[in-house]
Structure formats: C-alpha cells, structure tokens
C-alpha cells in the first residue's frame, strides 16, 4: 500500500461499491503487501481487482492551494443545513496576493445563505458577487445529496497528457494479470480541486486505448478535494472504445 491516505481512499471506495450494488463487499486482500517480488495491485475486493493512482491537474500548485483552502474553509461545517447541492467554481489563479480574504469569505457565505436558496436549479451559470473580485461559476442541483462543493477551473496544462499517459502505463501490467479472473478497476484520484474530468477522459481516448483495453474493465474517478466528502464516479461509459 502506498500510504495511509491511499489506504483510506480505497476503503472508502470499497464501501461505496458495497452501498451501490454490491452488498457485503469488503477488502479481501492487499496483493502489493504480500507480493514483494514484483509490482502488484492495491486491493482485491470480492470480484474486483483494484489499482489506485493519482495525478495533479497542473504542476506547482502548492503556492496557490493554501489561498484556496483559506477562502473555502469547511463548507460542511459552515452550511450544515443546506438543502441542495451547490458547486462553486473559479479559476485556480483567481485569488491573488493582496486580496482581502476575510471580505471574500464573508461575501461568499452571505450569498450562499441568502441568495443561493432563491435560485432555480442551474448548470454552469456565471455570476458576480459583490466584494468577490473574480467571477464564479455555479451549478445548483436539488436532486443531489446536499452540500457546498468548491472547485477551481484550470487552463490546459500542456504537460498533463504525457504525465498522465506515463503514469497510467506503469499501472497497466499490474492489472492485466488479473483481468481473466476479476473485474479490473483503475481508480484515478485527484485532490487539487482543479480537475475537469474531460481532460482526463480525452487523454485516455486519444493516447492509449488499445493498451488499456487489454488491462482495465472499469475506470473510476475519485475526487478527494474534500476528504470528508469523497465523490466517486464511474467514467467507463465516457471512454470511447474505438
């Protein structure tokens, strides 16, 4: 197992599967901890052989991440009684040195508490909030589990496709040897709040479909930007098997 956090993500994922179609599913073993001779997958759980990987959307994010975390705080604590799902996105470099963080935080909280409940459900609507010095894109969904989710939009990073391809290629041999007996899953984690999953999907579709088909049955995306509210999504149907 790579580290404690990876272990926790995998356990959450298995729990998610058990609650969504595979009752009583549990972790049956950690092949990479048993096999010390060759690289191996992370988890066996019932019919699934699961390999985890993670990638940053762009490089050199740390200097921007602290500002982002200061602004968004803990939405689950700030809005415990919200009745709808509200996704708020802004550009990863929108927050600048010298911005009045306290003013931005108060403006966002006031808008979410007073104005967001009055909105009809909407997807990717751009808004401008007084005292917030950058534009926001919001998605409101009353039929999703309630909560406030912040994310950051990002320009295309020219290094991403090759970084991603190299990362995935290292994972394929581990999964391929399990494909005949198990449903093989590649679980791709991102925790920087920037990922547009279409970037990931397009990279898979464009660069190495044939290699993946020989190794992977299902592709899952794990957004762990806020670890208290990990979101898992099966993106297999988005992969074009050409």
Beta strands, then each sheet from edge to edge (+ up, - down):
strand 1: 43-45
strand 2: 48-54
strand 3: 85-91
strand 4: 122-127
strand 5: 136-141
strand 6: 147-153
strand 7: 183-190
strand 8: 218-223
strand 9: 231-234
sheet 1: 1+ 2- 7- 8- 9+
sheet 2: 4+ 5- 3+ 6+
end
